[in-house]
Amino acid sequence: MIKIEIPNPDITITERQQHRKADEPEIKSIYGFIDFHQIPRDKGGIFLFYNINDELLFVGKARKLRQRVKKHFEDTVSPIKNHRDEVHKIEICVVEDPTDREIYETYIINKLKSKYNIDKVFFR
């Protein structure tokens, strides 16, 4: 039997407002998120989107985390395009190995029963 443990998140960002100081530039909000700069630009991994009640909405993987996570809030083909307003928290787990990313993504989708993943679902 294979034992898989869900990795602990390396980064967690939540919806929040910017409280600017006089000399601070304004950060453009994307669906309430202003902390995308905390997500590594050149690292691979998995990301998990949660709602305000901590229910898992979507799990994804990426070779370059920041641009992939942002793309879910900007493009027209994202599986969560009609549910972007529900996302309240994003957890990021840096996982460099592509095979490990694939395994973790599939495992998390099915173990935690993510709401909006369509592919790789075995629990429905």
HELIX and SHEET records of a PDB file:
HELIX    1   1 PHE A   36  GLN A   38  5                                   3    
HELIX    2   2 LEU A   65  GLU A   74  1                                  10    
HELIX    3   3 ARG A   84  GLU A   86  5                                   3    
HELIX    4   4 PRO A   98  LYS A  111  1                                  14    
SHEET    1   A 4 ILE A  11  THR A  14  0                                        
SHEET    2   A 4 LYS A  89  VAL A  94 -1                                        
SHEET    3   A 4 GLY A  45  TYR A  50 -1                                        
SHEET    4   A 4 LEU A  56  ALA A  62 -1                                        
END                                                                             
